[in-house]
Structures are given as structure tokens and as C-alpha cells.
Amino acid sequence: MGHDLNNSEGEEGYVHPDPLMDAALSWFFLLQGEPDSHELRSRFEEWRDANPAHCRAFDKVAAGWALPETDEVAHRIAAARGFGNAAQAANVVEFRQPKRRWIRWVGAAAAAIVVAIGVQQYPGLRVQWEADYVTIAGGREEVLLPDGSKVTLNTDTAIALEFEGNRRGVRLLRGEAYFDVVHDVSRPFEVTAAFSEVEVKGTAFSVRRDDNQDSVALERGHVEVRNLADPGKRADLQPGQAVVASATGISPVHATDVSVTFAWLKGQITFEDQPFGAVIHELARYYGHTIIRTDDDLDAVKVNGRYRLDNPERAIRSLAATVGATVTRLPGGVLILR
């Protein structure tokens, strides 16, 4: 059978990048739409019994949908990713729409349940095209640059090199990177992120690119941070100092604890009297799957700790226990904290 889930009016449905999982999803939604069709059930059983892998894929889809927490996961993911309005997202998980309308929102339902059972979120095409080096969630990699400088990429990070003629530069496309730059007075080293440009001649520092800001922290040496929108706005950093650049300017220079800021270089995360919600958000960068918190009251609870980053789920579970939250794991690594 075809797996595109296209309706008779030419509206295109969700297509999973894995043909086997796409077929399982197709059967799942078709059976939900026509539960009384003996002919459809017969064809499904023929497909399922043809290969043990078919049965495993379908069982994975059905198991993900059957868990009680999946209704909430599907609703939240669908709403967050713009799959229809709130009313449509709620209907996605109940399959109570008339058959005539069912096919119109099956794409949203498929997208939500696929995320719930663990479809990997691939990097954007633009980043893939431009990047010279990329790390996945939880990954870390050290790269030797053409001038002998070194850059260490943190989790889910992408960089593009700009070494042409006398230019020494790196563009931080996503994530966080630590730079240990070889001294060269005649050739400044520049790192460009979303809102800032950092210029150095020889030093060690990190740059982190988030959605709304860039964070620059200096371990040793000296750097100048300029705002890309307004180069007149700039800051000079000394060791143990940091600054934040955004679309509106640059923050005042402030002190930073280098043992905490650069702990990730040793595969650790450290926090002291930090809000639980903020720490979970930070750990999510390393976990690489969806985490949903259902009790916002816990977000403000202050927590402390030092955890290894090679097992972020264990850290999440341990932190949840300290604030009295429970953790439910759905297929594909989706975690529900409540």
C-alpha cells in the first residue's frame, strides 16, 4: 500500500523518513479511521505477518499511543510545533472526528505521535550545508584548526571555518564552542555568532549561541566583543569575566565562575542554588529528546549538584527525585516530569 496518507483532494499528509515506520504509522491511522473494515483489517494483518520487523514497528507505534501520558505529549508537541490550533491538537489524540474530516488532521496527529515515539530532529538544511563540523546532542569533539588553534564543540553544535589568506575565523552556527587560540599579533582570530563578533590575538574563551542571545566567557587572555547590529557597542573581557550580546546590544560585563562555565569540557555540569526548571532546560541540551514538565510550580525550586554529562537521563531522574517529581519515559526517550 502507499504510505503518503494523501487524501482524495490532493492534500499531502505526513511522511516518515523511515519507510518501515511510515508504513506502520499509515496502518495505525487507517485502522483508526475505518475500525469496522474487515477488508482493511485483512490487508493489515497480511502486511504485519509478512515480516517480524513490520510487527515490531507497529507495536512501537501502538505502545506509544496507548500510554496515558501520550495524549498530553501529542497535544503539547502539536501545539508547540504549529500543527493546527489548540482544538485540533486536542482532537488529534482522540480520533473522534468524522471520517470525512479525519484525513485533514491526520498529518498533525502523525507528526505529534512520531515525535512522541522518538523521531530524531535533524539539523536544519542551512546548517548542514554551511557547517564544516557538527556534533549531535550529547556529543563533544575537539578540532585542530589550520593555524594550530583548537576548538572544542559542545553538544549539538555546528561551526563553519573561515581561513582564507590572512583571515582566521570561525562562524558558530549553533550551540557552544571553546576556543584555544594560537597567538598571532598580525592575524586576529574572529568568532562570529548570531549577535556578536569576538576578536582575539591569542587566548582561551567560549561562545554559546542561543535563540535570543550569545554568551561569551573568558578563561584566560583578553577578548573584545562587538555587537553585530551596532559595532559601536562593545565590551572588553578579562579572565573570569563574561558578557551577553543580543539584538538590542551588549550587557554589562560580569564575573563568571570558570569552574562552572567550563565544566562541560570535563564532561560535567555543575549548578548551585539554580531553579529546577532552568537546570532541566540546560540538561535537555545534552539529552537530545523531548522533555515535558507538567507542574510549573516545581520550576522555581532551587537545586544543587554536579553530574556527569554522559548519562543526562540519570541526572534528570535524580534531580526530579530531589524536588518530589516523578518521571515517566515514553517510547523514543520522551520524558514526562510531573
Phi, psi and chi 1 to 4 in degrees:
 res  aa     phi    psi   chi1   chi2   chi3   chi4
   1 MET       -  160.1   61.9  172.5  -77.3      -
   2 GLY   -77.3  152.4      -      -      -      -
   3 HIS  -117.5   12.9  -51.5  -45.2      -      -
   4 ASP   -82.2  -16.9  -71.2  -10.0      -      -
   5 LEU    54.8   41.0  -72.3  177.4      -      -
   6 ASN   -82.8  141.5  -68.5  -20.4      -      -
   7 ASN   -90.1  176.3   66.4   19.1      -      -
   8 SER   -70.5  -14.2   59.4      -      -      -
   9 GLU   -97.2    8.4  -62.2  175.0    2.0      -
  10 GLY    86.2    8.1      -      -      -      -
  11 GLU   -76.3  128.2  -66.3  178.1  -10.6      -
  12 GLU   -85.2  134.4 -175.0  172.5  -29.9      -
  13 GLY   -96.2 -173.5      -      -      -      -
  14 TYR   -73.2  137.5 -179.2   84.1      -      -
  15 VAL  -124.3  118.6  178.6      -      -      -
  16 HIS   -76.1  139.3 -168.3  -70.2      -      -
  17 PRO   -65.0  -21.7   20.1  -31.5      -      -
  18 ASP   -95.0  111.8  179.0   -8.4      -      -
  19 PRO   -55.1  -36.7  -25.6   35.3      -      -
  20 LEU   -66.1  -47.4  179.4   58.2      -      -
  21 MET   -67.2  -33.7 -173.5   59.8   72.0      -
  22 ASP   -62.3  -41.2 -175.6   59.1      -      -
  23 ALA   -65.1  -42.7      -      -      -      -
  24 ALA   -62.2  -42.4      -      -      -      -
  25 LEU   -63.1  -42.0  -77.1  161.9      -      -
  26 SER   -59.6  -48.3  -62.4      -      -      -
  27 TRP   -61.6  -41.1  -80.2  117.4      -      -
  28 PHE   -60.0  -47.9 -177.6   80.8      -      -
  29 PHE   -73.0  -34.8  -71.1  116.1      -      -
  30 LEU   -64.1  -41.5  -72.9  171.2      -      -
  31 LEU   -67.2  -33.4  -69.1  169.1      -      -
  32 GLN   -67.9  -36.2  -70.2  -74.8  -14.3      -
  33 GLY   -76.0  -28.8      -      -      -      -
  34 GLU  -131.7   66.1  -60.1 -175.7   61.1      -
  35 PRO   -65.6  -18.7   25.2  -35.2      -      -
  36 ASP  -101.0    6.6  -60.3  -36.8      -      -
  37 SER   -85.0  108.0  172.9      -      -      -
  38 HIS   -68.8  -34.8  -63.5  -66.5      -      -
  39 GLU   -65.1  -43.1 -171.3  -88.2  -23.6      -
  40 LEU   -65.2  -43.4 -178.2   64.8      -      -
  41 ARG   -60.7  -38.7  170.9   65.2   60.0  174.1
  42 SER   -65.3  -43.5  176.8      -      -      -
  43 ARG   -66.0  -37.8  -71.4 -164.4  -66.4  118.1
  44 PHE   -62.2  -46.2  160.0   69.0      -      -
  45 GLU   -64.6  -33.7  -69.1  176.0   -7.2      -
  46 GLU   -64.8  -43.5 -178.9  179.8   -7.0      -
  47 TRP   -64.9  -46.0  170.9   83.9      -      -
  48 ARG   -61.3  -41.9 -177.5 -165.8   59.5 -167.5
  49 ASP   -80.8   -9.5  -63.1  -21.0      -      -
  50 ALA   -71.7  -23.5      -      -      -      -
  51 ASN  -156.5  130.5 -169.9  -41.9      -      -
  52 PRO   -56.6  -29.6  -25.0   34.7      -      -
  53 ALA   -65.6  -32.8      -      -      -      -
  54 HIS   -62.9  -44.7  -65.7  178.6      -      -
  55 CYS   -63.8  -42.0 -174.0      -      -      -
  56 ARG   -65.0  -41.4  -71.4 -166.4  -62.8  -91.2
  57 ALA   -64.3  -43.9      -      -      -      -
  58 PHE   -66.8  -40.0 -173.2   83.8      -      -
  59 ASP   -62.3  -35.1  -73.0  -13.7      -      -
  60 LYS   -66.3  -42.5 -170.6  174.2 -176.5 -179.4
  61 VAL   -63.9  -49.2  171.5      -      -      -
  62 ALA   -63.5  -38.5      -      -      -      -
  63 ALA   -65.3  -40.7      -      -      -      -
  64 GLY   -62.9  -38.2      -      -      -      -
  65 TRP   -76.1  -29.7 -163.0  -93.2      -      -
  66 ALA   -75.7  -24.7      -      -      -      -
  67 LEU   -64.8  140.7  -71.6  169.5      -      -
  68 PRO   -62.0  -28.4   20.6  -32.9      -      -
  69 GLU   -75.1  -13.9  -68.8   85.9   -3.4      -
  70 THR   -67.6  -31.2  -53.7      -      -      -
  71 ASP   -54.6  -47.6  -77.7    3.7      -      -
  72 GLU   -68.7  -40.8 -178.4  173.5    1.3      -
  73 VAL   -60.0  -49.5  175.1      -      -      -
  74 ALA   -61.4  -42.5      -      -      -      -
  75 HIS   -62.2  -48.1  176.1   85.8      -      -
  76 ARG   -67.5  -43.3  -68.3 -167.1  177.0 -150.2
  77 ILE   -66.6  -43.8  -66.7  174.5      -      -
  78 ALA   -60.8  -43.4      -      -      -      -
  79 ALA   -67.2  -43.3      -      -      -      -
  80 ALA   -65.5  -31.9      -      -      -      -
  81 ARG   -96.7    7.6  -61.2  179.8 -175.0  -82.4
  82 GLY    78.2   24.4      -      -      -      -
  83 PHE   -84.5   79.2  -60.2  140.5      -      -
  84 GLY    81.5 -179.0      -      -      -      -
  85 ASN   -87.1 -179.6   58.0   35.3      -      -
  86 ALA   -62.3  -38.3      -      -      -      -
  87 ALA   -64.9  -41.2      -      -      -      -
  88 GLN   -64.8  -41.2  -72.1  174.7  -41.6      -
  89 ALA   -62.3  -38.0      -      -      -      -
  90 ALA   -65.7  -37.7      -      -      -      -
  91 ASN   -72.2  -24.7  -73.0  -26.1      -      -
  92 VAL   -52.8  -38.5  160.4      -      -      -
  93 VAL   -91.3   -2.6  -60.6      -      -      -
  94 GLU  -110.3  -20.9  -65.1 -178.0   12.8      -
  95 PHE    54.2   47.6  -67.5  101.1      -      -
  96 ARG  -111.8    4.9  -68.4  175.6 -178.6  170.4
  97 GLN   -74.7  149.9  -65.5  -75.6   -2.3      -
  98 PRO   -57.4  151.9  -22.0   32.3      -      -
  99 LYS   -55.7  -35.2  178.3 -176.8  173.6 -177.4
 100 ARG   -60.2  -35.4 -172.8  177.9 -170.0   80.1
 101 ARG   -94.5  -15.4  -64.1 -178.6   58.6 -165.9
 102 TRP   -54.4  -45.5  169.0   77.1      -      -
 103 ILE   -65.7  -21.2 -163.8   67.0      -      -
 104 ARG   -72.7  -30.0  -64.8 -178.8 -179.0  -86.6
 105 TRP  -111.9    7.5   46.9  -96.3      -      -
 106 VAL   -65.4  -30.7   68.0      -      -      -
 107 GLY   -61.3  -41.9      -      -      -      -
 108 ALA   -65.6  -41.7      -      -      -      -
 109 ALA   -63.4  -44.1      -      -      -      -
 110 ALA   -61.5  -45.1      -      -      -      -
 111 ALA   -60.8  -41.2      -      -      -      -
 112 ALA   -67.3  -46.6      -      -      -      -
 113 ILE   -70.4  -31.7 -172.0   63.0      -      -
 114 VAL   -62.5  -43.3  164.0      -      -      -
 115 VAL   -63.4  -40.7  175.4      -      -      -
 116 ALA   -63.0  -30.3      -      -      -      -
 117 ILE   -98.1    8.4   62.8  173.5      -      -
 118 GLY   103.1   32.9      -      -      -      -
 119 VAL   -68.7  131.7  174.5      -      -      -
 120 GLN   -70.8  141.6  -66.8 -178.9  -13.1      -
 121 GLN   -92.9  108.2  -59.6  -58.8  -53.3      -
 122 TYR   -75.7  148.0  -62.8  100.5      -      -
 123 PRO   -58.7  152.2  -22.4   32.8      -      -
 124 GLY   -60.7  150.2      -      -      -      -
 125 LEU   -60.2  -37.4  -73.2  177.2      -      -
 126 ARG   -61.1  -44.5 -177.1 -173.6   65.2   80.4
 127 VAL   -65.0  -41.6  171.5      -      -      -
 128 GLN   -61.0  -41.1  -70.8  -72.4   67.5      -
 129 TRP   -68.5  -38.5  -69.8  -27.0      -      -
 130 GLU   -88.0  -26.5  -65.0 -177.4   11.7      -
 131 ALA   -73.8  143.0      -      -      -      -
 132 ASP   -96.9  -29.3  -69.4  -56.1      -      -
 133 TYR  -140.2  139.5  -63.7   94.5      -      -
 134 VAL  -140.6  139.3  176.6      -      -      -
 135 THR  -115.8  150.8   55.7      -      -      -
 136 ILE   -87.9  173.1   62.5  172.7      -      -
 137 ALA   -58.5  128.3      -      -      -      -
 138 GLY    87.8   -7.0      -      -      -      -
 139 GLY   -89.6  162.3      -      -      -      -
 140 ARG  -151.6  137.2 -169.7  167.6   71.3 -111.0
 141 GLU  -146.6  138.1 -179.7 -179.7   -4.0      -
 142 GLU  -102.3  131.6 -178.2  177.8  -71.6      -
 143 VAL  -121.5  131.7  176.3      -      -      -
 144 LEU   -89.7  121.5 -178.3   63.8      -      -
 145 LEU   -85.9  164.0  -59.8  179.1      -      -
 146 PRO   -57.8  -26.9  -27.5   35.7      -      -
 147 ASP   -92.2    3.0   67.1  -25.6      -      -
 148 GLY    95.8   -9.1      -      -      -      -
 149 SER   -68.9  162.7  -60.9      -      -      -
 150 LYS  -124.7  144.5  -64.2  178.0 -178.2  178.2
 151 VAL  -131.4  132.7   55.2      -      -      -
 152 THR  -108.8  121.4  -55.5      -      -      -
 153 LEU   -90.5  128.1  -79.6   64.5      -      -
 154 ASN   -82.7 -170.8 -162.2    2.7      -      -
 155 THR   -56.3  140.6  177.3      -      -      -
 156 ASP    47.9   56.8 -167.9   21.7      -      -
 157 THR  -124.5  147.7  -64.6      -      -      -
 158 ALA  -139.9  136.1      -      -      -      -
 159 ILE  -132.9  154.5   62.8  170.8      -      -
 160 ALA  -123.8  133.5      -      -      -      -
 161 LEU   -88.0  143.7  -54.2 -172.3      -      -
 162 GLU  -132.6   78.3  -64.1 -176.9  -22.7      -
 163 PHE  -117.0   95.1  -78.9   77.5      -      -
 164 GLU  -138.1  129.3  -64.3 -179.5    1.6      -
 165 GLY    60.5 -124.9      -      -      -      -
 166 ASN   -91.7    3.9  -71.7  -33.7      -      -
 167 ARG   -83.7  132.9  176.2  170.1  172.5   75.2
 168 ARG  -121.3  112.5  -65.0 -165.7  -60.6  164.9
 169 GLY  -155.4  157.4      -      -      -      -
 170 VAL  -138.6  136.6  170.7      -      -      -
 171 ARG  -103.1  124.0  -78.4 -171.8  -63.1  133.4
 172 LEU   -87.8  104.7 -179.4   61.7      -      -
 173 LEU   -82.1  -28.2  -56.4  174.7      -      -
 174 ARG  -166.1  145.3 -178.3  179.2   68.9 -133.2
 175 GLY    89.2 -142.3      -      -      -      -
 176 GLU  -143.8  139.9 -178.9  176.6   24.2      -
 177 ALA  -143.9  147.5      -      -      -      -
 178 TYR  -110.9  129.7  173.2   85.8      -      -
 179 PHE  -114.5  129.6  -60.1   87.1      -      -
 180 ASP  -117.9   98.0 -168.0  -13.5      -      -
 181 VAL   -96.4  132.9  178.6      -      -      -
 182 VAL   -70.1  133.7  170.7      -      -      -
 183 HIS   -68.0  130.4 -176.3   72.6      -      -
 184 ASP  -156.8   99.4 -171.7  -21.5      -      -
 185 VAL   -60.5  -35.3  176.8      -      -      -
 186 SER   -81.2  -13.4   63.5      -      -      -
 187 ARG  -132.7   88.6  -60.1  171.8   63.6 -154.6
 188 PRO   -59.2  147.1  -22.9   34.1      -      -
 189 PHE  -101.7  128.7 -171.4  100.4      -      -
 190 GLU  -121.7  137.4  -64.3 -179.5  -18.6      -
 191 VAL  -120.3  123.8  176.8      -      -      -
 192 THR  -111.4  130.6  -55.0      -      -      -
 193 ALA  -118.9 -146.7      -      -      -      -
 194 ALA   -77.7  -41.1      -      -      -      -
 195 PHE  -123.7    0.7  -53.5  101.3      -      -
 196 SER  -142.9  160.5   63.2      -      -      -
 197 GLU  -133.2  128.7 -176.3  175.4   68.4      -
 198 VAL  -110.4  128.5 -176.9      -      -      -
 199 GLU  -116.4  131.6 -179.5  176.9  -42.7      -
 200 VAL  -141.4  163.5  -57.6      -      -      -
 201 LYS  -114.0  -23.6  -65.9  179.1  173.7   63.0
 202 GLY   177.0  111.2      -      -      -      -
 203 THR  -173.7 -179.0 -173.7      -      -      -
 204 ALA  -132.2  126.5      -      -      -      -
 205 PHE  -159.1  169.8   63.0  101.2      -      -
 206 SER  -126.5  152.9   68.2      -      -      -
 207 VAL  -131.9  130.3 -177.7      -      -      -
 208 ARG  -121.1  130.6  172.7  170.1  166.5  175.2
 209 ARG  -109.2  115.0  175.9  173.0  177.0  165.7
 210 ASP  -109.5 -179.5  -68.5  -51.7      -      -
 211 ASP   -60.0  -41.0  -69.3  -20.1      -      -
 212 ASN  -116.3    3.9  -58.8  -46.7      -      -
 213 GLN  -164.2  160.2   64.2 -178.3   35.2      -
 214 ASP  -112.7  139.2  -59.7  -25.9      -      -
 215 SER  -117.4  128.8  -57.2      -      -      -
 216 VAL  -120.7  129.4 -177.5      -      -      -
 217 ALA  -130.6  139.0      -      -      -      -
 218 LEU  -111.1  127.9 -179.5   63.7      -      -
 219 GLU   -92.1  -45.3 -176.9  178.4   36.7      -
 220 ARG  -152.0  158.9   68.3  172.8 -171.8  -87.4
 221 GLY    90.1 -142.7      -      -      -      -
 222 HIS  -153.3  138.6  170.2  -96.8      -      -
 223 VAL  -137.7  154.6  -60.1      -      -      -
 224 GLU  -115.4  128.1  179.5 -176.4   79.1      -
 225 VAL  -109.8  125.9 -176.8      -      -      -
 226 ARG  -116.0  145.2  -63.0 -174.0  -66.6  -90.0
 227 ASN   -81.4  128.7 -176.5  -94.9      -      -
 228 LEU   -66.3  -37.6  -74.4  177.4      -      -
 229 ALA   -71.8  -31.8      -      -      -      -
 230 ASP  -141.3   87.2 -175.2   -4.7      -      -
 231 PRO   -57.2  -17.0  -24.5   35.1      -      -
 232 GLY   -69.1  -21.1      -      -      -      -
 233 LYS   -88.2  114.0  -64.1  178.8  179.1  178.5
 234 ARG  -147.3  165.4   58.3 -175.2   64.5 -162.5
 235 ALA  -145.2  141.7      -      -      -      -
 236 ASP  -103.7  130.1  -68.7  -46.1      -      -
 237 LEU  -109.7  140.5  -61.4 -173.1      -      -
 238 GLN  -108.0  162.9  -58.9  -60.5  -35.5      -
 239 PRO   -52.2  135.9  -28.9   37.0      -      -
 240 GLY    84.2   11.8      -      -      -      -
 241 GLN  -117.2  159.6  -66.4 -176.7  -28.5      -
 242 ALA  -146.1  165.3      -      -      -      -
 243 VAL  -153.2  156.1   73.1      -      -      -
 244 VAL  -121.7  131.0  173.0      -      -      -
 245 ALA  -113.2  139.6      -      -      -      -
 246 SER  -138.3 -172.6   66.5      -      -      -
 247 ALA   -66.3  -22.2      -      -      -      -
 248 THR   -99.4   -7.9   57.9      -      -      -
 249 GLY   150.5 -152.4      -      -      -      -
 250 ILE  -126.9  137.0  -66.0 -178.1      -      -
 251 SER   -73.2  165.0   74.1      -      -      -
 252 PRO   -61.9  148.7  -23.6   34.5      -      -
 253 VAL   -66.4  137.6  173.3      -      -      -
 254 HIS  -137.5  158.7   58.7  -85.6      -      -
 255 ALA   -75.2  149.0      -      -      -      -
 256 THR  -136.9  145.0 -175.0      -      -      -
 257 ASP   -83.4  106.3 -174.4  -19.8      -      -
 258 VAL   -64.0  -27.3  -65.2      -      -      -
 259 SER   -67.9  -26.0   66.3      -      -      -
 260 VAL   -89.1  -47.6  173.4      -      -      -
 261 THR   -59.2  -39.4  -57.2      -      -      -
 262 PHE  -105.6   16.7  -59.2  110.4      -      -
 263 ALA   -61.9  -29.3      -      -      -      -
 264 TRP   -63.1  -23.9   63.0  -92.0      -      -
 265 LEU   -64.1  -22.9  -68.3  167.7      -      -
 266 LYS  -101.5   11.7  -60.5  178.1 -179.5  179.6
 267 GLY    74.4   30.1      -      -      -      -
 268 GLN  -130.3  160.4  -61.2  176.7  -15.6      -
 269 ILE  -129.4  132.6 -177.1  171.3      -      -
 270 THR  -127.6  137.8  -58.3      -      -      -
 271 PHE  -151.0  148.8   43.5   89.6      -      -
 272 GLU  -138.1  122.2 -177.4  175.7  -10.0      -
 273 ASP    51.7   46.3  -69.9  -28.6      -      -
 274 GLN  -104.5  148.3  -65.8  -62.2  -50.9      -
 275 PRO   -63.0  138.2  -20.1   31.7      -      -
 276 PHE   -54.0  -44.2  173.2   72.6      -      -
 277 GLY   -60.6  -40.4      -      -      -      -
 278 ALA   -68.1  -38.8      -      -      -      -
 279 VAL   -68.1  -41.7  174.0      -      -      -
 280 ILE   -62.7  -40.0  -68.5  -62.2      -      -
 281 HIS   -59.8  -39.9  178.0   75.3      -      -
 282 GLU   -68.2  -44.2 -176.0   67.6   12.7      -
 283 LEU   -64.7  -28.5  -77.6  168.0      -      -
 284 ALA   -61.0  -28.5      -      -      -      -
 285 ARG   -60.9  -32.5  -61.8  172.9   57.9 -142.5
 286 TYR   -93.5  -23.5  -60.4   89.5      -      -
 287 TYR   -74.0  -45.0 -178.3   54.5      -      -
 288 GLY    86.1    1.6      -      -      -      -
 289 HIS  -126.0  173.9  -58.9  -67.8      -      -
 290 THR   -72.3  134.5  -58.4      -      -      -
 291 ILE  -124.0  127.5  -59.0  174.4      -      -
 292 ILE  -122.3  127.4  -65.9  177.7      -      -
 293 ARG  -104.2  127.5  -56.5 -170.4  -52.3  -82.5
 294 THR  -101.0   -9.0   64.1      -      -      -
 295 ASP  -123.3   95.4 -172.2   -8.8      -      -
 296 ASP   -66.4  -18.5  -65.2  -20.8      -      -
 297 ASP   -62.9  -24.1  -67.6  -20.4      -      -
 298 LEU   -80.5  -16.9  -63.9  175.4      -      -
 299 ASP   -59.3  -34.1  -74.5   -3.6      -      -
 300 ALA   -85.4   -7.6      -      -      -      -
 301 VAL   -65.5  128.7  177.1      -      -      -
 302 LYS   -79.9  136.9  -63.1  -63.0 -179.2   65.4
 303 VAL  -132.0  159.6  -66.9      -      -      -
 304 ASN  -134.0  153.4  -58.5  -85.0      -      -
 305 GLY   164.9  168.3      -      -      -      -
 306 ARG  -137.5  122.5  178.1 -172.3  -65.1  -92.2
 307 TYR  -131.1  151.4  -69.2   91.7      -      -
 308 ARG   -77.9  144.0  -67.4  178.4   57.2   86.6
 309 LEU   -90.7   -2.4  -70.3  171.5      -      -
 310 ASP   -79.1   -7.7   56.4   -0.6      -      -
 311 ASN  -142.2   71.3 -165.8  -25.2      -      -
 312 PRO   -63.4  -29.2   20.7  -32.6      -      -
 313 GLU   -64.2  -39.0 -178.5  175.6  -11.3      -
 314 ARG   -63.1  -39.9  179.6 -177.5  -61.3  170.9
 315 ALA   -64.1  -42.0      -      -      -      -
 316 ILE   -62.3  -44.7  -67.3  166.7      -      -
 317 ARG   -65.0  -39.9  -71.3 -178.7  177.0  -84.2
 318 SER   -65.1  -43.8  177.5      -      -      -
 319 LEU   -64.9  -41.1  -79.3  169.4      -      -
 320 ALA   -58.9  -40.7      -      -      -      -
 321 ALA   -64.1  -35.7      -      -      -      -
 322 THR   -68.4  -26.0   65.1      -      -      -
 323 VAL  -103.1    5.1  -59.8      -      -      -
 324 GLY    82.4   20.4      -      -      -      -
 325 ALA   -95.0  152.2      -      -      -      -
 326 THR  -105.2  155.0   60.5      -      -      -
 327 VAL  -122.9  126.5  180.0      -      -      -
 328 THR  -115.2  131.0  -59.9      -      -      -
 329 ARG  -104.9  122.8 -166.8  179.6 -158.5  -85.6
 330 LEU   -93.4  163.2  -60.4 -175.5      -      -
 331 PRO   -53.2  139.9  -27.3   35.7      -      -
 332 GLY    87.5    2.8      -      -      -      -
 333 GLY    91.9    3.1      -      -      -      -
 334 VAL   -64.1  127.4  176.9      -      -      -
 335 LEU  -110.3  131.7  -63.0 -177.9      -      -
 336 ILE  -109.2  119.1  -50.7  -65.9      -      -
 337 LEU  -106.0  125.1  -83.9   60.9      -      -
 338 ARG  -147.4      -   55.4 -177.1  179.4  178.8
